[in-house]
């Protein structure tokens, strides 16, 4: 008879998972920087979570939570976070910086921290919580300029006409804090449309248009009181201008 040797296997995890933000060596923290751009020019970035040196006797890496703090809510994971078990192929997360409406008069940097919580695959004897992975997020929104080179305004505003009263022409200035559709029109005291001055999409900036006192067909208007109205998707204001002989 051949003697037999009884061996008891513990069933414990022989090798714990090794969380990392790099596939070559263990990296527990990194910076993802969107750089410096004007509003509308930012593109998505990414980060990859690895189970370093994964092998047959190593537990899968369970990434069970991801939390972003700071940044005014402008940073996010595209499609939201879903827990996953990672083996030999890392899990890549697409990171989004929402720059919509991040209009500034001076350059402004947004920062946040993304923390992935990790542990060994659940259900394995000896499984344990592992190191967090920290991704520092940064994006700088540059102060955009109008075509004249002026700093982009922080508020949309309709300014008084000048001169007022006027005899030949009047300058009407307005500021746009955000790009969008713009309507600037002249009306008489009966509310009748006299002249469409602006009816188009315009980038943010400071502008000036000249009303030469003529109506829509190019004829001179009579002396009197007129109203000019600026309207955007988020703003409306009316001011008065007087034409004299």
C-alpha positions in Angstrom: 0.0 0.0 0.0 1.1 3.5 -0.7 1.2 5.8 2.3 -0.9 9.0 2.0 -0.3 12.4 3.5 -3.2 14.4 4.5 -2.9 18.2 3.9 -5.3 20.7 5.2 -5.8 23.9 3.1 -6.7 26.9 5.1 -8.9 28.6 2.4 -7.5 31.9 3.4 -6.4 34.5 0.8 -2.8 33.7 0.0 -2.1 37.2 -1.4 -4.1 40.3 -0.8 -5.1 42.5 -3.7 -2.7 45.5 -4.2 -4.6 48.7 -5.0 -2.7 51.1 -7.2 -3.1 54.0 -9.6 -0.2 52.7 -11.7 0.4 49.4 -13.4 4.1 49.3 -12.8 4.5 50.2 -9.1 2.1 50.9 -6.2 0.9 54.5 -6.4 -1.7 55.5 -3.9 -2.1 59.2 -4.9 -1.9 61.1 -8.2 -2.9 64.5 -9.7 -5.3 64.8 -12.7 -5.0 68.3 -14.0 -7.2 69.7 -16.7 -4.8 72.6 -17.2 -5.8 76.2 -17.9 -8.6 76.8 -20.5 -11.4 79.2 -21.3 -14.9 78.1 -20.7 -16.0 75.6 -23.3 -12.6 74.2 -24.1 -12.2 71.6 -21.4 -12.0 67.9 -22.3 -12.5 64.8 -20.2 -9.6 63.2 -18.4 -9.3 59.7 -16.9 -7.7 57.6 -14.1 -7.2 53.9 -13.9 -7.3 51.7 -10.8 -5.1 48.6 -10.9 -4.7 45.4 -8.9 -0.9 45.4 -9.0 0.8 42.2 -10.1 -2.4 40.2 -10.1 -2.0 36.4 -10.2 -3.9 33.2 -9.7 -3.3 33.2 -5.9 -4.2 36.9 -5.4 -7.6 38.2 -4.4 -9.5 40.4 -6.8 -9.5 44.1 -5.9 -13.0 45.3 -4.9 -13.4 49.0 -5.5 -16.6 49.6 -3.5 -16.9 53.4 -3.2 -15.8 56.6 -4.8 -16.4 60.1 -3.2 -15.5 63.5 -4.6 -15.2 66.4 -2.2 -14.6 70.1 -3.1 -14.7 71.7 -6.5 -18.1 73.2 -6.1 -19.7 70.1 -7.6 -18.1 70.6 -11.0 -16.1 67.4 -11.0 -17.7 64.0 -11.5 -17.3 60.4 -12.9 -18.9 60.1 -16.2 -22.0 57.9 -15.9 -21.6 57.7 -12.1 -19.6 55.2 -10.1 -20.3 51.5 -10.1 -18.5 49.1 -7.7 -16.2 46.6 -9.5 -13.9 43.6 -8.9 -10.5 44.1 -10.6 -8.2 41.4 -11.6 -5.4 41.6 -14.3 -7.1 44.4 -16.2 -7.4 47.8 -14.6 -10.7 49.8 -14.4 -10.6 53.1 -16.1 -12.9 55.9 -15.0 -13.6 58.9 -17.2 -13.5 62.2 -15.2 -15.5 65.2 -16.1 -15.0 68.9 -15.3 -18.2 70.9 -15.8 -17.1 74.4 -16.8 -20.6 75.6 -17.9 -21.2 79.0 -16.3 -17.8 79.1 -14.8 -17.3 82.6 -16.1 -14.8 84.7 -14.1 -13.3 88.1 -14.2 -10.0 86.7 -13.1 -8.4 83.3 -13.6 -10.0 80.8 -11.2 -8.8 77.4 -10.1 -11.1 74.6 -9.0 -9.8 71.7 -7.0 -11.3 68.6 -5.6 -10.3 65.2 -4.2 -11.6 61.9 -5.5 -11.1 58.9 -3.1 -11.6 55.3 -4.1 -12.2 52.9 -1.2 -10.8 49.4 -1.8 -10.7 45.9 -0.2 -10.2 42.3 -1.1 -12.9 40.6 -3.0 -15.8 40.0 -0.6 -16.6 36.4 0.5 -13.0 35.2 0.7 -11.8 34.1 4.1 -9.2 36.6 5.3 -10.4 39.4 3.1 -9.7 42.8 4.5 -10.0 46.5 3.8 -7.1 47.9 1.8 -5.6 51.4 1.2 -7.6 54.2 -0.2 -6.6 55.6 -3.6 -6.6 59.4 -3.8 -6.9 61.4 -7.0 -6.4 65.1 -6.7 -8.3 67.1 -9.3 -7.5 70.5 -10.6 -8.8 72.8 -13.4 -8.2 76.5 -14.0 -10.8 78.5 -15.9 -9.2 81.5 -17.7 -10.9 84.8 -17.8 -12.1 85.0 -21.3 -11.9 88.2 -23.4 -14.2 89.9 -25.8 -13.1 90.7 -29.3 -11.9 94.1 -28.1 -9.6 92.4 -25.6 -11.5 93.5 -22.5 -11.9 91.2 -19.6 -15.2 89.3 -19.7 -17.8 91.0 -17.6 -19.1 89.2 -14.5 -22.7 90.7 -14.9 -25.0 91.2 -17.9 -26.0 94.9 -17.9 -27.6 97.5 -20.2 -26.0 100.9 -19.8 -27.4 104.4 -20.3 -27.3 105.7 -23.9 -24.8 108.5 -24.6 -25.4 111.3 -25.4 -28.9 111.5 -24.0 -30.7 113.5 -25.3 -29.1 113.1 -28.8 -29.6 114.8 -32.1 -27.7 112.7 -34.7 -26.8 109.4 -33.0 -26.5 107.7 -29.6 -24.2 105.0 -28.4 -25.9 102.1 -26.6 -23.5 99.9 -24.5 -24.2 96.5 -22.9 -22.2 93.8 -21.2 -22.8 90.0 -21.6 -21.5 87.8 -18.8 -22.4 84.7 -20.8 -22.5 83.8 -24.4 -26.0 83.4 -25.9 -28.8 84.8 -28.0 -29.2 88.6 -27.8 -31.9 91.0 -28.8 -31.6 94.8 -28.7 -34.5 96.7 -30.1 -35.8 100.3 -30.1 -39.5 101.1 -29.4 -41.6 104.2 -29.4 -43.9 105.3 -26.5 -46.8 103.3 -28.0 -44.7 100.1 -27.8 -44.3 99.9 -31.6 -41.0 98.4 -32.9 -38.9 101.1 -34.4 -35.6 99.3 -35.0 -34.0 95.9 -34.4 -30.4 96.8 -33.5 -29.1 93.3 -32.5 -30.7 89.9 -33.1 -28.1 87.2 -33.0 -25.9 84.8 -30.9 -23.0 86.7 -29.3 -20.0 85.6 -27.2 -19.6 87.1 -23.7 -18.0 90.5 -23.7 -18.7 94.3 -23.7 -20.3 95.8 -26.7 -21.4 99.2 -28.1 -23.9 99.8 -31.0 -24.9 103.1 -32.6 -28.5 104.1 -33.2 -28.6 106.7 -35.9 -32.1 107.7 -35.1 -33.5 105.9 -38.1 -36.3 103.3 -38.2 -36.2 99.8 -39.7 -36.6 101.1 -43.3 -33.9 103.7 -42.9 -36.1 106.7 -42.5 -35.5 109.4 -39.8 -37.7 109.1 -36.8 -39.5 112.0 -35.3 -38.0 113.7 -32.2 -39.4 112.3 -29.0 -39.0 109.6 -26.3 -37.9 106.1 -27.3 -37.1 103.0 -25.3 -34.4 100.4 -26.0 -34.7 96.9 -24.6 -31.9 94.3 -24.1 -33.0 90.7 -23.8 -31.0 87.5 -23.3 -32.2 84.1 -22.0 -31.5 85.2 -18.4 -31.8 89.0 -18.5 -34.1 91.8 -19.6 -33.8 95.5 -19.1 -35.3 98.7 -20.6 -33.9 102.2 -20.7 -35.1 105.5 -22.2 -33.4 107.7 -24.8 -34.6 111.1 -26.1 -34.2 112.3 -29.7 -34.2 116.0 -30.3 -34.1 118.1 -33.4 
